[in-house]
Amino acid sequence: MSVTIYDVAREANVSMATVSRVVNGNPNVKPSTRKKVLETIERLGYRPNAVARGLASKKTTTVGAIIPDISSAFFAELTRGIEDIATMYKYNIILSNSDQNKEKEIHLINTMLEKQVDGIVFMGGDVTKEHIEEFKTANVPVVLAATHDENYELPSVNIDYTRAAYEATNRLIETTNVQPAFITGDDEIQSNGLKYEGYMKALKDANIEIDERLIVKKECTYNGGILGITQILKDEEIARPKSVFVATDEMAVGVIHGIQDEGLKVPDDIEVIGFNNTRVSLMVRPTLTTIVQPMYDIGAVAMRLLTKYMNKEEVDENTVILPHRIIERDSTK
């Protein structure tokens, strides 16, 4: 049976309020009493939990982080940035995986609030009205990381997805002078919609006639990449594309392998550009040219922004856009 604050108070012959003051570092306790309470805590092995401490301090020094896919290299790196800054500011992290499911996300938000977290970093594909309503009634600050809120109602840290996609598409147009194929994920993930906007703008600015059959939407997975490029290459009515822009690195690896499965070479026959600069971009052969999205920095800046809100510090800008760039590797000429 676990030791409670009541047990400590009884053994030390003090009130539970005194034990609470000692645990929370309140200076209004006599040194002799503090020593007696600390010795009792050590002897009994009492471990005060964060929520119990929070009842006195009104803070649990705990932050909730909701992540769509804990196995994703992208979100793993982002979470590392969150955790490092949380540790720096002496916050603990409760990490939950949502499987990018809206109902589960809403449930996790409420679970975090029941655990009396001081703030939430939210990462997800889409921010709906239901999400906004939950966040607004939360009474704790919420910051979005690598997650787009189209109405900018919540503090967020991102890159300019539209601009990044425009630059990647334009890079491929410059070397091929024709429409690159675009293999992307579900439009419900708002960043995919922004990438689509950037892709289309680059085509229009280059006065390239758009063939919608070269735009394929699949799951944002390795298999989705293979299925997407295979669909394009097997369609005899479509001229084989000279290049492909892909919405994620994982999909791009599938695209490269799908091209190779058809007996074609990357980049000699088809160039490929991915998005995110995750570790898989260096593992595939040829290595992947990709958009560098600073995952660690996004997590770190999001957590620092959250600490400012939790500590009621002044915030100069609640929508933070970090820089991106294209890193050239062997999948392009």
HELIX and SHEET records of a PDB file:
HELIX    1   1 ILE A    5  ALA A   12  1                                   8    
HELIX    2   2 MET A   16  VAL A   23  1                                   8    
HELIX    3   3 PRO A   31  LEU A   44  1                                  14    
HELIX    4   4 ALA A   50  SER A   57  1                                   8    
HELIX    5   5 ALA A   73  MET A   88  1                                  16    
HELIX    6   6 LYS A  102  GLU A  114  1                                  13    
HELIX    7   7 LYS A  129  LYS A  136  1                                   8    
HELIX    8   8 TYR A  161  THR A  176  1                                  16    
HELIX    9   9 GLN A  190  ASP A  205  1                                  16    
HELIX   10  10 GLU A  212  LEU A  214  5                                   3    
HELIX   11  11 TYR A  222  LYS A  234  1                                  13    
HELIX   12  12 ASP A  249  ASP A  261  1                                  13    
HELIX   13  13 VAL A  280  MET A  283  1                                   4    
HELIX   14  14 MET A  295  MET A  310  1                                  16    
SHEET    1   A 6 ASN A  92  ASN A  97  0                                        
SHEET    2   A 6 THR A  62  ILE A  67  1                                        
SHEET    3   A 6 GLY A 119  PHE A 122  1                                        
SHEET    4   A 6 VAL A 142  ALA A 145  1                                        
SHEET    5   A 6 SER A 156  ASN A 158  1                                        
SHEET    6   A 6 THR A 319  ILE A 321  1                                        
SHEET    1   B 6 ILE A 215  LYS A 217  0                                        
SHEET    2   B 6 ALA A 181  THR A 184  1                                        
SHEET    3   B 6 SER A 243  VAL A 246  1                                        
SHEET    4   B 6 GLU A 271  ASN A 276  1                                        
SHEET    5   B 6 THR A 289  VAL A 292  1                                        
SHEET    6   B 6 ARG A 325  ILE A 327 -1                                        
END                                                                             
